[in-house]
Amino acid sequence: MNFIYGINAVAEALKARGRAFQWVGVAKERHDLRLQRVVDECRKVGIAVRFLPRPELDRMAGNGAHQGVVAVTSAKQYNDLEDVIEAKRGQHSLIVVLDGVEDPHNLGAVLRTADAAGADGVVIPERRAAGVTSIVAKSSAGASEHLPIARVTNIARTVEELKAKNLWIVGLDERGSQTYDTLDYNMDCAVVLGAEGKGIHDLVRRKCDFLVSIPMLGKVASLNVSVAAGVMLYEIVRQRRKAGAQV
């Protein structure tokens, strides 16, 4: 069985209609408006609701961070790369490519930011990287259920495919020759972010059209990948809004 837990994650999954729900477990001790809205939505679309003691929900979720709701669902259905490319939301393409992010909380935070910044979708590798688990769904506040996510076998090959589709590839790397805010992002582009502590793999970095860096003015050499994603993506949003482009 697959689980989604947390009020936002379950509510957004219900809205997205991207998963098959078997049933939803709700803490029988909890009575509040936010949880009632989830119950009402389940009943509206014909999904069974079971009122369970909190220890049972703890066991299902694997922790106590479920906020009183756990859904039993089908597994996350990933998109093809072509689906992500075609899911263009604005005048210019914006795809986020994650080169081996392993921490599910970081992946969830990046997905949440990517959705908020209007990205068309996210690309993640199949191996040695986090997939969209219940932790990711919770950390993304449900953004994982709305955003097209492609899971690919080889990031370097995927970068080549994106370039063949006329996207410019921008790698965020501490050795980048220019700062992130000096590049003009009013173009179809994919932003490549590396793994925690490792950065972008050498082969992927060599395939990037641009390498940009975020200035680090303190003692620490780099930012958390989810924070770096926020800095980078909202610079793109800022530039495109200033240029009058539809984000």
N, C-alpha and C positions, 0 to 999 in steps of 0.2 A: 504494500500500500504506500501511496505517496501522501504527504501531508503539507498543508499550508497553514500557518498559524499567525495570529496577530490580527487585530481588527482591520487595519488598512489593507494588509495583504489579502485577506479573505474577501473584503468588500470589493477591491479592485479586480480580483479574479472573477468574482460574480459578474461584474460589469463587462469585463473583457470577453467573456464567453469562450475563452480559449481552452478550457479544461472541462472534462466531464467530472461532475461532482457525484460521489456516492452518498455522502451525508455530511452534516456539519455538527460537531459537538460544541455545546455551549455550557459554560459553568452555571450550574443551577443555583449557586450562591450569589451570583452577580445579577443586579437589576439596574440597568441604566439605559439612557436613550441611544448611545452609540451602538451598544450591543443589540438593542432591540431593532435597530434599523437593519442589521445583518440578518436577524431572525425573520423580519418582515420580508426582506428581499428573497431569502431562501423559500419562504412559503409562496411568494408571488410566482416564482419560476418552478415550483414543484420539487424542491430539494428537501429531503427529510432532515429534521432537526432533532438531535438527541440532547437532553439536559443531563449532564454528567457531573460527578464530584470533581473538584479541582485536581486531586491526585491522579485521576484517570487522564485528564487533559495533560498534566505534566508528563505522564508516561508516554503519551502519544507524540507530544512535541519534542520530547527529549530534554526539556528544560521548563522553567517556570515563566518564560517570557511571552507566553501566548495571549495574554490579556483577556483570557476567558473564552477564547474561541479557537478551535482547530477544525480544519476541513479535511476530509478524506477525498482525494482527487486522483485523476489520471496524472501521468508524468508530464512535465513540461515538453511541449512540442516545439522543436527548434525550426527556424526558417532556413531556406536555402540562401546562399549568398546573393543570388539573383533577386530574391524577394527583398532583401535589404537594399540593394541598389535601386530597385524600382519603387521603394517606399519613400520617394523624395517628397519632403514636406514643404519645402520652400523653393525660392528661386535657385539657390545653390545647394548641391548635395553636401551632407555632413555625416560621415560615418565614423564611428569610434572603433578602433581595432586594439584589442588588448592582447599583448604578447606575453601570455603566461601568468596572469594574476591568479594567485593561489588562495588568498584569504577570502572566504565567502563574504565576510562583512565588507571588505573593500570592493568586491565585485558588486554587491548590492548597492553600496553608496555610489559607485560609478554609474550604474544603471539608472538610479534615481536622478542623478545630475544630468546624464545624457538625455533622459526624457524631458526634464525641465528645460534644458537648453534647446530643445527642438531637433535633436539629432534624428536622422532617418533610421538608425539602427546600430547595433553593436555586433562585433565579430569576436568570438573567443575560440581558442583551440580545444580540440577534443582531449588531448593528453597533457598531463602535468600542469593542469590549471583547474580552477573551480568551475563547476557547472551551476545551473540554476537549481539550487536545492531549497528546502524550506527556510533555511537561514538566510539565503540570498533574497528570497521573496519577501521575508520580514524586513531585512535591512534596506531593501529598495522601496519600502512602503507601498508595495504593489506595482511599482513601475515595471518590474520584470514581466508582468502579465500583459502589458500594453505594447512594449517596445519590441520590434522585430529583432531577434537574436539569432545569428547564424553560428553554428559550431562547425569548424573546419578542421581538416587533418593537418594542414601546413600553412602557417601564417605567412611565410616568405612567398609561397606560391600564390596565396590569396592577394597579397600586395601587388603581385604582377598582374593578376586578373583585374584588380581595381584600376591599375594604371592603363590596362587595355580598354577600360570603359571610360577613359579620359578623366579620371580623378587624379588630382595631385596628392602625393603622399607626404604628410608632415609628421616627422618623428619628434617626440619630446624627449630630449636627451641632455644630460648635464654638460656634455661636451659639444653641444650645438654651437654653430658659428655665429648665430644671431639670437637676440632675445625674442621671446614668444610674441611680444607686442609690436615688433617691427615688420612682421610679415603681413601682407595684404591677404585676408581670407575671403575676399569676395570672388570666390572661385569654387568649383566642385572639388571637394577635398575629403580625405580620410586622415584622421589624427591617430597616430600610433603611440600607445602608452606601454611602457615595459613593466616587468614583474617587480615585486617588492624586493629591494636590495640588489637586484640584478640589472634592471633597466632593459632596454631593447637588445635582443640578440644581435650579434655582429652581422649575420647574413641579412636580417631584416633591416638593420640600420643602413647598410650599404645600398639597399633598394629604395630608400626614401629620397624624395626630390628635395626636401628641405629638412634640416635638423635645427630645432630651436630649443632654447633653454629658458628656465625661469631663474632670475637672479636670486641668489641666496646670500643674504647680508649678515647672517648670524654664524654660529659655529657648526651647525648641522649642514651636511652637504646636499641633502635632497628633501623633498616633501613626500608625504604619504601619497600613494598613487591616486586615491580618491580626491584628495585636496588639489593635487596637480591637475586632475581632470576638470575640476571646478574652475580653477584659474584659467586654464586654456580655453575651455568651451565658452565661458562667458566673455572672454576677449573676442571670440568669434562672433558671438551674439551682439556685442557692443559695436563692432566694426560694421556688421551687416545692417544693423538698425540705423547707424549713422549714415550709411550709404543709401539708405532707403530701400534696401533689398528686403524682400519678404523672407522672414526667418522661418 
